[in-house]
Amino acid sequence: MAYSGSAGRRRHLPSSPFKPAPEPPAAERYELDDLVTHDKYGLGRVILVEGDTAVVVDFAPRKVRIMTPFARLTKL
């Protein structure tokens, strides 16, 4: 049996004695001019929102594009 390597969610059987896996948390939603902080870059302001996939943040000397799931980005 070959391992496909995909990390998809498994189907939960109603007769299983185990609880289903919890749903992953929804990605935070950002809007223009939101103040944010980043673990590496510090304080910044959102200047562009690319749907649910990425945001561009102005961190004083540089602008950084950050992709979903925004792991190190926090809205203030």
PQR file with spaces between the fields and no chain letter, atoms N, CA, C, O and H, PARSE charges and radii, in Angstrom:
ATOM       1  N    MET     1       0.840   -1.173    0.000 -0.4000 1.5000
ATOM       2  CA   MET     1       0.000    0.000    0.000 -0.0000 2.0000
ATOM       3  C    MET     1       0.887    1.240    0.000  0.5500 1.7000
ATOM       4  O    MET     1       1.747    1.381    0.869 -0.5500 1.4000
ATOM       5  N    ALA     2       0.694    2.125   -0.948 -0.4000 1.5000
ATOM       6  CA   ALA     2       1.522    3.320   -1.072 -0.0000 2.0000
ATOM       7  C    ALA     2       0.887    4.476   -0.310  0.5500 1.7000
ATOM       8  O    ALA     2      -0.335    4.628   -0.279 -0.5500 1.4000
ATOM       9  H    ALA     2      -0.005    2.010   -1.654  0.4000 1.0000
ATOM      10  N    TYR     3       1.724    5.266    0.287 -0.4000 1.5000
ATOM      11  CA   TYR     3       1.274    6.455    1.012 -0.0000 2.0000
ATOM      12  C    TYR     3       1.217    7.606    0.031  0.5500 1.7000
ATOM      13  O    TYR     3       2.202    7.900   -0.647 -0.5500 1.4000
ATOM      14  H    TYR     3       2.716    5.143    0.261  0.4000 1.0000
ATOM      15  N    SER     4       0.058    8.267   -0.050 -0.4000 1.5000
ATOM      16  CA   SER     4      -0.107    9.330   -1.031 -0.0000 2.0000
ATOM      17  C    SER     4       0.505   10.647   -0.580  0.5500 1.7000
ATOM      18  O    SER     4       0.828   11.493   -1.415 -0.5500 1.4000
ATOM      19  H    SER     4      -0.742    8.029    0.501  0.4000 1.0000
ATOM      20  N    GLY     5       0.671   10.839    0.748 -0.4000 1.5000
ATOM      21  CA   GLY     5       1.288   12.058    1.222 -0.0000 2.0000
ATOM      22  C    GLY     5       0.321   13.211    1.410  0.5500 1.7000
ATOM      23  O    GLY     5       0.717   14.261    1.916 -0.5500 1.4000
ATOM      24  H    GLY     5       0.409   10.152    1.425  0.4000 1.0000
ATOM      25  N    SER     6      -0.922   13.051    1.023 -0.4000 1.5000
ATOM      26  CA   SER     6      -1.866   14.147    1.202 -0.0000 2.0000
ATOM      27  C    SER     6      -2.319   14.205    2.650  0.5500 1.7000
ATOM      28  O    SER     6      -2.483   13.177    3.308 -0.5500 1.4000
ATOM      29  H    SER     6      -1.244   12.199    0.611  0.4000 1.0000
ATOM      30  N    ALA     7      -2.517   15.410    3.130 -0.4000 1.5000
ATOM      31  CA   ALA     7      -2.897   15.614    4.528 -0.0000 2.0000
ATOM      32  C    ALA     7      -4.368   15.991    4.621  0.5500 1.7000
ATOM      33  O    ALA     7      -4.732   16.872    5.400 -0.5500 1.4000
ATOM      34  H    ALA     7      -2.383   16.245    2.595  0.4000 1.0000
ATOM      35  N    GLY     8      -5.209   15.344    3.847 -0.4000 1.5000
ATOM      36  CA   GLY     8      -6.637   15.648    3.869 -0.0000 2.0000
ATOM      37  C    GLY     8      -7.299   15.168    5.140  0.5500 1.7000
ATOM      38  O    GLY     8      -6.750   14.347    5.875 -0.5500 1.4000
ATOM      39  H    GLY     8      -4.914   14.628    3.214  0.4000 1.0000
ATOM      40  N    ARG     9      -8.487   15.690    5.389 -0.4000 1.5000
ATOM      41  CA   ARG     9      -9.214   15.291    6.591 -0.0000 2.0000
ATOM      42  C    ARG     9      -9.851   13.931    6.376  0.5500 1.7000
ATOM      43  O    ARG     9     -10.360   13.637    5.294 -0.5500 1.4000
ATOM      44  H    ARG     9      -8.933   16.357    4.793  0.4000 1.0000
ATOM      45  N    ARG    10      -9.822   13.101    7.415 -0.4000 1.5000
ATOM      46  CA   ARG    10     -10.439   11.786    7.349 -0.0000 2.0000
ATOM      47  C    ARG    10     -11.911   11.888    7.701  0.5500 1.7000
ATOM      48  O    ARG    10     -12.326   12.763    8.461 -0.5500 1.4000
ATOM      49  H    ARG    10      -9.409   13.340    8.294  0.4000 1.0000
ATOM      50  N    ARG    11     -12.677   10.995    7.147 -0.4000 1.5000
ATOM      51  CA   ARG    11     -14.109   10.943    7.414 -0.0000 2.0000
ATOM      52  C    ARG    11     -14.310   10.350    8.802  0.5500 1.7000
ATOM      53  O    ARG    11     -13.673    9.357    9.153 -0.5500 1.4000
ATOM      54  H    ARG    11     -12.340   10.284    6.530  0.4000 1.0000
ATOM      55  N    HIS    12     -15.200   10.959    9.598 -0.4000 1.5000
ATOM      56  CA   HIS    12     -15.501   10.459   10.938 -0.0000 2.0000
ATOM      57  C    HIS    12     -16.701    9.519   10.855  0.5500 1.7000
ATOM      58  O    HIS    12     -17.761    9.895   10.355 -0.5500 1.4000
ATOM      59  H    HIS    12     -15.717   11.766    9.313  0.4000 1.0000
ATOM      60  N    LEU    13     -16.528    8.308   11.344 -0.4000 1.5000
ATOM      61  CA   LEU    13     -17.618    7.341   11.336 -0.0000 2.0000
ATOM      62  C    LEU    13     -18.477    7.524   12.588  0.5500 1.7000
ATOM      63  O    LEU    13     -17.934    7.681   13.682 -0.5500 1.4000
ATOM      64  H    LEU    13     -15.667    8.003   11.751  0.4000 1.0000
ATOM      65  N    PRO    14     -19.797    7.507   12.452 -0.5600 1.5000
ATOM      66  CA   PRO    14     -20.687    7.689   13.605  0.2800 2.0000
ATOM      67  C    PRO    14     -20.485    6.615   14.673  0.5500 1.7000
ATOM      68  O    PRO    14     -20.736    6.873   15.850 -0.5500 1.4000
ATOM      69  N    SER    15     -20.043    5.428   14.296 -0.4000 1.5000
ATOM      70  CA   SER    15     -19.863    4.344   15.256 -0.0000 2.0000
ATOM      71  C    SER    15     -18.493    4.381   15.948  0.5500 1.7000
ATOM      72  O    SER    15     -18.207    3.531   16.792 -0.5500 1.4000
ATOM      73  H    SER    15     -19.839    5.218   13.340  0.4000 1.0000
ATOM      74  N    SER    16     -17.646    5.356   15.600 -0.4000 1.5000
ATOM      75  CA   SER    16     -16.308    5.434   16.169 -0.0000 2.0000
ATOM      76  C    SER    16     -16.366    5.852   17.636  0.5500 1.7000
ATOM      77  O    SER    16     -17.155    6.725   17.996 -0.5500 1.4000
ATOM      78  H    SER    16     -17.878    6.046   14.915  0.4000 1.0000
ATOM      79  N    PRO    17     -15.535    5.236   18.494 -0.5600 1.5000
ATOM      80  CA   PRO    17     -15.500    5.647   19.900  0.2800 2.0000
ATOM      81  C    PRO    17     -14.690    6.931   20.120  0.5500 1.7000
ATOM      82  O    PRO    17     -14.660    7.460   21.231 -0.5500 1.4000
ATOM      83  N    PHE    18     -14.042    7.425   19.079 -0.4000 1.5000
ATOM      84  CA   PHE    18     -13.222    8.623   19.192 -0.0000 2.0000
ATOM      85  C    PHE    18     -13.980    9.851   18.704  0.5500 1.7000
ATOM      86  O    PHE    18     -14.819    9.755   17.809 -0.5500 1.4000
ATOM      87  H    PHE    18     -14.066    6.995   18.177  0.4000 1.0000
ATOM      88  N    LYS    19     -13.686   10.985   19.285 -0.4000 1.5000
ATOM      89  CA   LYS    19     -14.307   12.241   18.863 -0.0000 2.0000
ATOM      90  C    LYS    19     -13.728   12.662   17.514  0.5500 1.7000
ATOM      91  O    LYS    19     -12.575   12.356   17.212 -0.5500 1.4000
ATOM      92  H    LYS    19     -13.004   11.063   20.012  0.4000 1.0000
ATOM      93  N    PRO    20     -14.524   13.362   16.703 -0.5600 1.5000
ATOM      94  CA   PRO    20     -13.978   13.855   15.430  0.2800 2.0000
ATOM      95  C    PRO    20     -12.925   14.930   15.703  0.5500 1.7000
ATOM      96  O    PRO    20     -12.956   15.599   16.735 -0.5500 1.4000
ATOM      97  N    ALA    21     -12.008   15.078   14.772 -0.4000 1.5000
ATOM      98  CA   ALA    21     -10.965   16.101   14.905 -0.0000 2.0000
ATOM      99  C    ALA    21     -11.616   17.478   14.883  0.5500 1.7000
ATOM     100  O    ALA    21     -12.571   17.695   14.138 -0.5500 1.4000
ATOM     101  H    ALA    21     -11.984   14.534   13.933  0.4000 1.0000
ATOM     102  N    PRO    22     -11.113   18.411   15.689 -0.5600 1.5000
ATOM     103  CA   PRO    22     -11.698   19.759   15.694  0.2800 2.0000
ATOM     104  C    PRO    22     -11.445   20.463   14.362  0.5500 1.7000
ATOM     105  O    PRO    22     -10.452   20.206   13.682 -0.5500 1.4000
ATOM     106  N    GLU    23     -12.361   21.351   14.008 -0.4000 1.5000
ATOM     107  CA   GLU    23     -12.214   22.124   12.775 -0.0000 2.0000
ATOM     108  C    GLU    23     -11.044   23.091   12.941  0.5500 1.7000
ATOM     109  O    GLU    23     -10.852   23.644   14.024 -0.5500 1.4000
ATOM     110  H    GLU    23     -13.169   21.560   14.560  0.4000 1.0000
ATOM     111  N    PRO    24     -10.264   23.302   11.886 -0.5600 1.5000
ATOM     112  CA   PRO    24      -9.172   24.273   11.995  0.2800 2.0000
ATOM     113  C    PRO    24      -9.753   25.676   12.182  0.5500 1.7000
ATOM     114  O    PRO    24     -10.813   25.979   11.634 -0.5500 1.4000
ATOM     115  N    PRO    25      -9.079   26.534   12.946 -0.5600 1.5000
ATOM     116  CA   PRO    25      -9.607   27.883   13.166  0.2800 2.0000
ATOM     117  C    PRO    25      -9.614   28.677   11.863  0.5500 1.7000
ATOM     118  O    PRO    25      -8.742   28.504   11.011 -0.5500 1.4000
ATOM     119  N    ALA    26     -10.593   29.532   11.726 -0.4000 1.5000
ATOM     120  CA   ALA    26     -10.693   30.357   10.521 -0.0000 2.0000
ATOM     121  C    ALA    26      -9.571   31.393   10.528  0.5500 1.7000
ATOM     122  O    ALA    26      -9.183   31.895   11.583 -0.5500 1.4000
ATOM     123  H    ALA    26     -11.301   29.672   12.418  0.4000 1.0000
ATOM     124  N    ALA    27      -9.062   31.703    9.357 -0.4000 1.5000
ATOM     125  CA   ALA    27      -8.003   32.703    9.253 -0.0000 2.0000
ATOM     126  C    ALA    27      -8.570   34.069    9.608  0.5500 1.7000
ATOM     127  O    ALA    27      -9.708   34.386    9.262 -0.5500 1.4000
ATOM     128  H    ALA    27      -9.378   31.295    8.500  0.4000 1.0000
ATOM     129  N    GLU    28      -7.779   34.867   10.294 -0.4000 1.5000
ATOM     130  CA   GLU    28      -8.204   36.211   10.670 -0.0000 2.0000
ATOM     131  C    GLU    28      -8.418   37.044    9.419  0.5500 1.7000
ATOM     132  O    GLU    28      -7.684   36.901    8.441 -0.5500 1.4000
ATOM     133  H    GLU    28      -6.854   34.608   10.575  0.4000 1.0000
ATOM     134  N    ARG    29      -9.414   37.908    9.446 -0.4000 1.5000
ATOM     135  CA   ARG    29      -9.707   38.769    8.308 -0.0000 2.0000
ATOM     136  C    ARG    29      -9.181   40.165    8.595  0.5500 1.7000
ATOM     137  O    ARG    29      -9.402   40.719    9.672 -0.5500 1.4000
ATOM     138  H    ARG    29     -10.010   38.024   10.241  0.4000 1.0000
ATOM     139  N    TYR    30      -8.485   40.724    7.621 -0.4000 1.5000
ATOM     140  CA   TYR    30      -7.897   42.051    7.767 -0.0000 2.0000
ATOM     141  C    TYR    30      -8.543   43.002    6.770  0.5500 1.7000
ATOM     142  O    TYR    30      -8.988   42.593    5.698 -0.5500 1.4000
ATOM     143  H    TYR    30      -8.306   40.275    6.746  0.4000 1.0000
ATOM     144  N    GLU    31      -8.588   44.280    7.142 -0.4000 1.5000
ATOM     145  CA   GLU    31      -9.125   45.320    6.272 -0.0000 2.0000
ATOM     146  C    GLU    31      -8.065   46.402    6.099  0.5500 1.7000
ATOM     147  O    GLU    31      -7.083   46.444    6.840 -0.5500 1.4000
ATOM     148  H    GLU    31      -8.226   44.612    8.013  0.4000 1.0000
ATOM     149  N    LEU    32      -8.271   47.276    5.117 -0.4000 1.5000
ATOM     150  CA   LEU    32      -7.336   48.375    4.892 -0.0000 2.0000
ATOM     151  C    LEU    32      -7.208   49.217    6.149  0.5500 1.7000
ATOM     152  O    LEU    32      -8.189   49.446    6.857 -0.5500 1.4000
ATOM     153  H    LEU    32      -9.068   47.242    4.515  0.4000 1.0000
ATOM     154  N    ASP    33      -6.011   49.669    6.419 -0.4000 1.5000
ATOM     155  CA   ASP    33      -5.668   50.541    7.553 -0.0000 2.0000
ATOM     156  C    ASP    33      -5.759   49.870    8.912  0.5500 1.7000
ATOM     157  O    ASP    33      -5.706   50.561    9.929 -0.5500 1.4000
ATOM     158  H    ASP    33      -5.214   49.483    5.845  0.4000 1.0000
ATOM     159  N    ASP    34      -5.895   48.531    8.970 -0.4000 1.5000
ATOM     160  CA   ASP    34      -5.831   47.841   10.264 -0.0000 2.0000
ATOM     161  C    ASP    34      -4.410   47.941   10.794  0.5500 1.7000
ATOM     162  O    ASP    34      -3.448   47.753   10.049 -0.5500 1.4000
ATOM     163  H    ASP    34      -5.938   47.969    8.144  0.4000 1.0000
ATOM     164  N    LEU    35      -4.278   48.238   12.089 -0.4000 1.5000
ATOM     165  CA   LEU    35      -2.967   48.207   12.731 -0.0000 2.0000
ATOM     166  C    LEU    35      -2.672   46.775   13.133  0.5500 1.7000
ATOM     167  O    LEU    35      -3.525   46.095   13.705 -0.5500 1.4000
ATOM     168  H    LEU    35      -5.059   48.391   12.694  0.4000 1.0000
ATOM     169  N    VAL    36      -1.463   46.317   12.834 -0.4000 1.5000
ATOM     170  CA   VAL    36      -1.072   44.942   13.120 -0.0000 2.0000
ATOM     171  C    VAL    36       0.328   44.929   13.719  0.5500 1.7000
ATOM     172  O    VAL    36       1.074   45.902   13.614 -0.5500 1.4000
ATOM     173  H    VAL    36      -0.771   46.869   12.370  0.4000 1.0000
ATOM     174  N    THR    37       0.666   43.822   14.341 -0.4000 1.5000
ATOM     175  CA   THR    37       2.026   43.607   14.807 -0.0000 2.0000
ATOM     176  C    THR    37       2.495   42.244   14.305  0.5500 1.7000
ATOM     177  O    THR    37       1.713   41.297   14.220 -0.5500 1.4000
ATOM     178  H    THR    37       0.060   43.031   14.426  0.4000 1.0000
ATOM     179  N    HIS    38       3.772   42.160   13.977 -0.4000 1.5000
ATOM     180  CA   HIS    38       4.362   40.941   13.451 -0.0000 2.0000
ATOM     181  C    HIS    38       5.556   40.582   14.322  0.5500 1.7000
ATOM     182  O    HIS    38       6.289   41.465   14.768 -0.5500 1.4000
ATOM     183  H    HIS    38       4.407   42.929   14.045  0.4000 1.0000
ATOM     184  N    ASP    39       5.755   39.292   14.567 -0.4000 1.5000
ATOM     185  CA   ASP    39       6.849   38.837   15.431 -0.0000 2.0000
ATOM     186  C    ASP    39       8.223   39.272   14.923  0.5500 1.7000
ATOM     187  O    ASP    39       9.121   39.525   15.726 -0.5500 1.4000
ATOM     188  H    ASP    39       5.159   38.574   14.205  0.4000 1.0000
ATOM     189  N    LYS    40       8.399   39.362   13.620 -0.4000 1.5000
ATOM     190  CA   LYS    40       9.708   39.708   13.056 -0.0000 2.0000
ATOM     191  C    LYS    40       9.821   41.188   12.698  0.5500 1.7000
ATOM     192  O    LYS    40      10.855   41.808   12.949 -0.5500 1.4000
ATOM     193  H    LYS    40       7.669   39.156   12.968  0.4000 1.0000
ATOM     194  N    TYR    41       8.743   41.770   12.101 -0.4000 1.5000
ATOM     195  CA   TYR    41       8.825   43.116   11.549 -0.0000 2.0000
ATOM     196  C    TYR    41       8.311   44.212   12.477  0.5500 1.7000
ATOM     197  O    TYR    41       8.601   45.386   12.250 -0.5500 1.4000
ATOM     198  H    TYR    41       7.903   41.267   11.898  0.4000 1.0000
ATOM     199  N    GLY    42       7.555   43.859   13.516 -0.4000 1.5000
ATOM     200  CA   GLY    42       7.060   44.857   14.461 -0.0000 2.0000
ATOM     201  C    GLY    42       5.706   45.430   14.071  0.5500 1.7000
ATOM     202  O    GLY    42       4.866   44.730   13.505 -0.5500 1.4000
ATOM     203  H    GLY    42       7.319   42.905   13.700  0.4000 1.0000
ATOM     204  N    LEU    43       5.499   46.712   14.377 -0.4000 1.5000
ATOM     205  CA   LEU    43       4.223   47.387   14.169 -0.0000 2.0000
ATOM     206  C    LEU    43       4.073   47.819   12.718  0.5500 1.7000
ATOM     207  O    LEU    43       5.020   48.312   12.105 -0.5500 1.4000
ATOM     208  H    LEU    43       6.181   47.280   14.836  0.4000 1.0000
ATOM     209  N    GLY    44       2.864   47.629   12.171 -0.4000 1.5000
ATOM     210  CA   GLY    44       2.618   48.018   10.790 -0.0000 2.0000
ATOM     211  C    GLY    44       1.160   48.312   10.532  0.5500 1.7000
ATOM     212  O    GLY    44       0.317   48.177   11.418 -0.5500 1.4000
ATOM     213  H    GLY    44       2.094   47.229   12.669  0.4000 1.0000
ATOM     214  N    ARG    45       0.866   48.721    9.288 -0.4000 1.5000
ATOM     215  CA   ARG    45      -0.499   49.049    8.878 -0.0000 2.0000
ATOM     216  C    ARG    45      -0.788   48.329    7.561  0.5500 1.7000
ATOM     217  O    ARG    45       0.035   48.342    6.646 -0.5500 1.4000
ATOM     218  H    ARG    45       1.550   48.831    8.568  0.4000 1.0000
ATOM     219  N    VAL    46      -1.966   47.698    7.471 -0.4000 1.5000
ATOM     220  CA   VAL    46      -2.368   46.977    6.264 -0.0000 2.0000
ATOM     221  C    VAL    46      -2.647   47.998    5.160  0.5500 1.7000
ATOM     222  O    VAL    46      -3.444   48.919    5.342 -0.5500 1.4000
ATOM     223  H    VAL    46      -2.635   47.688    8.214  0.4000 1.0000
ATOM     224  N    ILE    47      -1.980   47.825    4.010 -0.4000 1.5000
ATOM     225  CA   ILE    47      -2.180   48.753    2.899 -0.0000 2.0000
ATOM     226  C    ILE    47      -2.838   48.086    1.685  0.5500 1.7000
ATOM     227  O    ILE    47      -3.270   48.774    0.761 -0.5500 1.4000
ATOM     228  H    ILE    47      -1.332   47.077    3.863  0.4000 1.0000
ATOM     229  N    LEU    48      -2.915   46.742    1.685 -0.4000 1.5000
ATOM     230  CA   LEU    48      -3.560   46.035    0.583 -0.0000 2.0000
ATOM     231  C    LEU    48      -4.045   44.685    1.082  0.5500 1.7000
ATOM     232  O    LEU    48      -3.315   43.966    1.763 -0.5500 1.4000
ATOM     233  H    LEU    48      -2.563   46.183    2.436  0.4000 1.0000
ATOM     234  N    VAL    49      -5.294   44.343    0.736 -0.4000 1.5000
ATOM     235  CA   VAL    49      -5.857   43.041    1.093 -0.0000 2.0000
ATOM     236  C    VAL    49      -6.118   42.281   -0.195  0.5500 1.7000
ATOM     237  O    VAL    49      -6.835   42.766   -1.070 -0.5500 1.4000
ATOM     238  H    VAL    49      -5.887   44.927    0.182  0.4000 1.0000
ATOM     239  N    GLU    50      -5.539   41.089   -0.316 -0.4000 1.5000
ATOM     240  CA   GLU    50      -5.711   40.257   -1.506 -0.0000 2.0000
ATOM     241  C    GLU    50      -6.667   39.113   -1.188  0.5500 1.7000
ATOM     242  O    GLU    50      -6.256   37.954   -1.112 -0.5500 1.4000
ATOM     243  H    GLU    50      -4.957   40.695    0.395  0.4000 1.0000
ATOM     244  N    GLY    51      -7.932   39.441   -1.004 -0.4000 1.5000
ATOM     245  CA   GLY    51      -8.939   38.430   -0.686 -0.0000 2.0000
ATOM     246  C    GLY    51      -8.605   37.709    0.603  0.5500 1.7000
ATOM     247  O    GLY    51      -8.243   38.340    1.596 -0.5500 1.4000
ATOM     248  H    GLY    51      -8.265   40.382   -1.066  0.4000 1.0000
ATOM     249  N    ASP    52      -8.725   36.380    0.593 -0.4000 1.5000
ATOM     250  CA   ASP    52      -8.405   35.572    1.765 -0.0000 2.0000
ATOM     251  C    ASP    52      -7.012   34.958    1.664  0.5500 1.7000
ATOM     252  O    ASP    52      -6.662   34.095    2.469 -0.5500 1.4000
ATOM     253  H    ASP    52      -9.018   35.867   -0.214  0.4000 1.0000
ATOM     254  N    THR    53      -6.210   35.391    0.684 -0.4000 1.5000
ATOM     255  CA   THR    53      -4.932   34.735    0.458 -0.0000 2.0000
ATOM     256  C    THR    53      -3.727   35.477    1.018  0.5500 1.7000
ATOM     257  O    THR    53      -2.764   34.839    1.445 -0.5500 1.4000
ATOM     258  H    THR    53      -6.495   36.092    0.030  0.4000 1.0000
ATOM     259  N    ALA    54      -3.753   36.805    1.029 -0.4000 1.5000
ATOM     260  CA   ALA    54      -2.573   37.550    1.482 -0.0000 2.0000
ATOM     261  C    ALA    54      -2.943   38.983    1.828  0.5500 1.7000
ATOM     262  O    ALA    54      -3.988   39.493    1.423 -0.5500 1.4000
ATOM     263  H    ALA    54      -4.534   37.323    0.683  0.4000 1.0000
ATOM     264  N    VAL    55      -2.050   39.624    2.596 -0.4000 1.5000
ATOM     265  CA   VAL    55      -2.150   41.052    2.870 -0.0000 2.0000
ATOM     266  C    VAL    55      -0.772   41.660    2.668  0.5500 1.7000
ATOM     267  O    VAL    55       0.246   40.988    2.835 -0.5500 1.4000
ATOM     268  H    VAL    55      -1.201   39.210    2.925  0.4000 1.0000
ATOM     269  N    VAL    56      -0.748   42.938    2.306 -0.4000 1.5000
ATOM     270  CA   VAL    56       0.512   43.675    2.212 -0.0000 2.0000
ATOM     271  C    VAL    56       0.498   44.674    3.356  0.5500 1.7000
ATOM     272  O    VAL    56      -0.445   45.450    3.511 -0.5500 1.4000
ATOM     273  H    VAL    56      -1.575   43.484    2.169  0.4000 1.0000
ATOM     274  N    VAL    57       1.567   44.644    4.162 -0.4000 1.5000
ATOM     275  CA   VAL    57       1.644   45.481    5.348 -0.0000 2.0000
ATOM     276  C    VAL    57       2.837   46.411    5.225  0.5500 1.7000
ATOM     277  O    VAL    57       3.925   45.999    4.823 -0.5500 1.4000
ATOM     278  H    VAL    57       2.333   44.014    4.037  0.4000 1.0000
ATOM     279  N    ASP    58       2.617   47.684    5.581 -0.4000 1.5000
ATOM     280  CA   ASP    58       3.686   48.674    5.580 -0.0000 2.0000
ATOM     281  C    ASP    58       4.312   48.714    6.965  0.5500 1.7000
ATOM     282  O    ASP    58       3.705   49.213    7.913 -0.5500 1.4000
ATOM     283  H    ASP    58       1.733   48.019    5.907  0.4000 1.0000
ATOM     284  N    PHE    59       5.532   48.185    7.082 -0.4000 1.5000
ATOM     285  CA   PHE    59       6.310   48.237    8.308 -0.0000 2.0000
ATOM     286  C    PHE    59       7.380   49.304    8.101  0.5500 1.7000
ATOM     287  O    PHE    59       8.480   49.005    7.636 -0.5500 1.4000
ATOM     288  H    PHE    59       6.025   47.779    6.312  0.4000 1.0000
ATOM     289  N    ALA    60       7.056   50.544    8.446 -0.4000 1.5000
ATOM     290  CA   ALA    60       7.906   51.732    8.276 -0.0000 2.0000
ATOM     291  C    ALA    60       8.917   51.653    7.125  0.5500 1.7000
ATOM     292  O    ALA    60       8.606   52.182    6.057 -0.5500 1.4000
ATOM     293  H    ALA    60       6.163   50.787    8.824  0.4000 1.0000
ATOM     294  N    PRO    61      10.097   51.039    7.251 -0.5600 1.5000
ATOM     295  CA   PRO    61      11.029   51.121    6.127  0.2800 2.0000
ATOM     296  C    PRO    61      10.736   50.148    4.983  0.5500 1.7000
ATOM     297  O    PRO    61      11.304   50.296    3.901 -0.5500 1.4000
ATOM     298  N    ARG    62       9.868   49.164    5.192 -0.4000 1.5000
ATOM     299  CA   ARG    62       9.626   48.175    4.125 -0.0000 2.0000
ATOM     300  C    ARG    62       8.163   47.769    4.081  0.5500 1.7000
ATOM     301  O    ARG    62       7.420   47.919    5.051 -0.5500 1.4000
ATOM     302  H    ARG    62       9.406   49.044    6.071  0.4000 1.0000
ATOM     303  N    LYS    63       7.773   47.250    2.921 -0.4000 1.5000
ATOM     304  CA   LYS    63       6.430   46.699    2.734 -0.0000 2.0000
ATOM     305  C    LYS    63       6.589   45.195    2.548  0.5500 1.7000
ATOM     306  O    LYS    63       7.440   44.740    1.784 -0.5500 1.4000
ATOM     307  H    LYS    63       8.376   47.128    2.133  0.4000 1.0000
ATOM     308  N    VAL    64       5.749   44.418    3.266 -0.4000 1.5000
ATOM     309  CA   VAL    64       5.879   42.965    3.250 -0.0000 2.0000
ATOM     310  C    VAL    64       4.542   42.336    2.890  0.5500 1.7000
ATOM     311  O    VAL    64       3.504   42.714    3.432 -0.5500 1.4000
ATOM     312  H    VAL    64       5.058   44.788    3.887  0.4000 1.0000
ATOM     313  N    ARG    65       4.571   41.369    1.969 -0.4000 1.5000
ATOM     314  CA   ARG    65       3.375   40.592    1.610 -0.0000 2.0000
ATOM     315  C    ARG    65       3.361   39.341    2.478  0.5500 1.7000
ATOM     316  O    ARG    65       4.310   38.557    2.465 -0.5500 1.4000
ATOM     317  H    ARG    65       5.414   41.062    1.528  0.4000 1.0000
ATOM     318  N    ILE    66       2.278   39.158    3.234 -0.4000 1.5000
ATOM     319  CA   ILE    66       2.172   38.030    4.155 -0.0000 2.0000
ATOM     320  C    ILE    66       1.015   37.146    3.707  0.5500 1.7000
ATOM     321  O    ILE    66      -0.104   37.619    3.510 -0.5500 1.4000
ATOM     322  H    ILE    66       1.507   39.795    3.245  0.4000 1.0000
ATOM     323  N    MET    67       1.302   35.858    3.549 -0.4000 1.5000
ATOM     324  CA   MET    67       0.322   34.899    3.058 -0.0000 2.0000
ATOM     325  C    MET    67      -0.499   34.302    4.205  0.5500 1.7000
ATOM     326  O    MET    67      -0.069   34.292    5.359 -0.5500 1.4000
ATOM     327  H    MET    67       2.211   35.474    3.709  0.4000 1.0000
ATOM     328  N    THR    68      -1.692   33.807    3.860 -0.4000 1.5000
ATOM     329  CA   THR    68      -2.528   33.091    4.818 -0.0000 2.0000
ATOM     330  C    THR    68      -1.766   31.865    5.280  0.5500 1.7000
ATOM     331  O    THR    68      -1.127   31.240    4.434 -0.5500 1.4000
ATOM     332  H    THR    68      -2.042   33.816    2.923  0.4000 1.0000
ATOM     333  N    PRO    69      -1.772   31.473    6.501 -0.5600 1.5000
ATOM     334  CA   PRO    69      -2.706   31.712    7.602  0.2800 2.0000
ATOM     335  C    PRO    69      -2.279   32.811    8.553  0.5500 1.7000
ATOM     336  O    PRO    69      -2.774   32.850    9.679 -0.5500 1.4000
ATOM     337  N    PHE    70      -1.385   33.706    8.161 -0.4000 1.5000
ATOM     338  CA   PHE    70      -0.979   34.850    8.979 -0.0000 2.0000
ATOM     339  C    PHE    70      -0.515   34.407   10.363  0.5500 1.7000
ATOM     340  O    PHE    70      -0.924   34.995   11.364 -0.5500 1.4000
ATOM     341  H    PHE    70      -0.983   33.674    7.246  0.4000 1.0000
ATOM     342  N    ALA    71       0.324   33.388   10.436 -0.4000 1.5000
ATOM     343  CA   ALA    71       0.722   32.762   11.699 -0.0000 2.0000
ATOM     344  C    ALA    71       1.362   33.746   12.680  0.5500 1.7000
ATOM     345  O    ALA    71       1.080   33.671   13.876 -0.5500 1.4000
ATOM     346  H    ALA    71       0.656   32.910    9.623  0.4000 1.0000
ATOM     347  N    ARG    72       2.197   34.647   12.227 -0.4000 1.5000
ATOM     348  CA   ARG    72       2.925   35.527   13.151 -0.0000 2.0000
ATOM     349  C    ARG    72       2.391   36.946   13.136  0.5500 1.7000
ATOM     350  O    ARG    72       3.045   37.859   13.640 -0.5500 1.4000
ATOM     351  H    ARG    72       2.426   34.708   11.256  0.4000 1.0000
ATOM     352  N    LEU    73       1.206   37.146   12.561 -0.4000 1.5000
ATOM     353  CA   LEU    73       0.605   38.472   12.445 -0.0000 2.0000
ATOM     354  C    LEU    73      -0.588   38.565   13.374  0.5500 1.7000
ATOM     355  O    LEU    73      -1.421   37.659   13.416 -0.5500 1.4000
ATOM     356  H    LEU    73       0.675   36.405   12.151  0.4000 1.0000
ATOM     357  N    THR    74      -0.675   39.674   14.133 -0.4000 1.5000
ATOM     358  CA   THR    74      -1.760   39.869   15.081 -0.0000 2.0000
ATOM     359  C    THR    74      -2.395   41.235   14.871  0.5500 1.7000
ATOM     360  O    THR    74      -1.693   42.240   14.756 -0.5500 1.4000
ATOM     361  H    THR    74       0.001   40.410   14.099  0.4000 1.0000
ATOM     362  N    LYS    75      -3.722   41.273   14.820 -0.4000 1.5000
ATOM     363  CA   LYS    75      -4.450   42.525   14.678 -0.0000 2.0000
ATOM     364  C    LYS    75      -4.501   43.220   16.028  0.5500 1.7000
ATOM     365  O    LYS    75      -4.740   42.583   17.054 -0.5500 1.4000
ATOM     366  H    LYS    75      -4.292   40.456   14.914  0.4000 1.0000
ATOM     367  N    LEU    76      -4.274   44.539   16.024 -0.4000 1.5000
ATOM     368  CA   LEU    76      -4.339   45.318   17.267 -0.0000 2.0000
ATOM     369  C    LEU    76      -5.672   46.004   17.412  0.5500 1.7000
ATOM     370  O    LEU    76      -5.903   46.702   18.398 -0.5500 1.4000
ATOM     371  H    LEU    76      -4.080   45.057   15.190  0.4000 1.0000
